Amino acid sequence: MKKIILSLAFIAVLISCQDKTKEKLNEAKDAVTEEVKETIDSAKLKAKAKLDSAKVKAEAKVDSVKIKSAEKMEAAAKKLKESVKK
């Protein structure tokens, strides 16, 4: 009889500890989930900033090429006019 009561008491202690452990595990899981979400958001912001920077650089290069090609077209047009006048 004594062994049965002690066994039941031991099982009760284990069950109560399991509830606390489950709560701690849930808290840890929530903390990790939040940290992962923050990391993902941070990575998204960094990637967006880099993409925006690359886009600006690409647009600047395109504008530069447009200006250079316009200048060359003007020079070619001037040469053509001069050759027609002669």
C-alpha positions in Angstrom: 0.0 0.0 0.0 2.8 2.3 0.9 4.5 1.7 -2.4 1.4 2.4 -4.3 0.9 5.8 -2.6 4.5 6.7 -3.1 4.3 5.7 -6.8 1.1 7.9 -7.2 2.8 10.8 -5.5 5.8 10.4 -7.7 3.6 10.3 -10.8 1.8 13.4 -9.6 5.0 15.3 -9.2 6.2 14.2 -12.7 2.9 15.3 -14.3 3.0 18.7 -12.6 6.6 19.2 -13.8 5.5 18.3 -17.3 3.0 21.2 -17.4 5.7 23.6 -16.3 8.1 22.2 -18.8 5.5 22.5 -21.6 4.9 26.2 -20.6 8.6 26.9 -20.7 8.9 25.1 -24.1 6.0 27.2 -25.5 7.6 30.4 -24.2 11.0 29.4 -25.8 9.2 28.5 -29.0 7.5 31.8 -29.1 10.7 33.7 -28.4 12.5 31.8 -31.2 9.6 32.4 -33.6 9.7 36.2 -32.8 13.5 36.3 -33.3 13.3 34.5 -36.6 10.6 36.9 -37.8 12.7 39.9 -36.8 15.7 38.4 -38.6 13.6 37.9 -41.7 12.3 41.4 -41.6 15.8 42.8 -41.1 17.0 40.7 -44.1 14.1 42.0 -46.2 14.9 45.6 -45.4 18.6 45.1 -46.2 17.8 43.4 -49.5 15.3 46.1 -50.4 17.9 48.8 -49.7 20.5 47.0 -51.8 18.0 46.5 -54.7 17.1 50.2 -54.5 20.8 51.2 -54.6 21.4 48.9 -57.5 18.4 50.3 -59.3 19.6 53.9 -58.8 23.1 52.9 -60.1 21.6 51.2 -63.1 19.4 54.2 -63.9 22.4 56.5 -63.6 24.4 54.4 -66.0 21.5 54.3 -68.5 21.2 58.1 -68.3 25.0 58.4 -68.8 24.8 56.2 -71.9 21.8 58.1 -73.2 23.7 61.4 -72.9 26.9 60.0 -74.5 24.9 58.5 -77.4 23.0 61.8 -77.9 26.3 63.6 -78.0 27.7 61.2 -80.6 24.5 61.5 -82.7 24.9 65.3 -82.6 28.5 65.0 -83.7 27.5 62.6 -86.5 24.8 65.0 -87.6 27.2 67.9 -87.7 29.6 65.8 -89.8 26.8 64.9 -92.1 25.7 68.5 -92.5 29.3 69.6 -93.2 29.8 66.8 -95.8 26.5 67.8 -97.5 27.6 71.5 -97.6 30.8 70.6 -99.4 
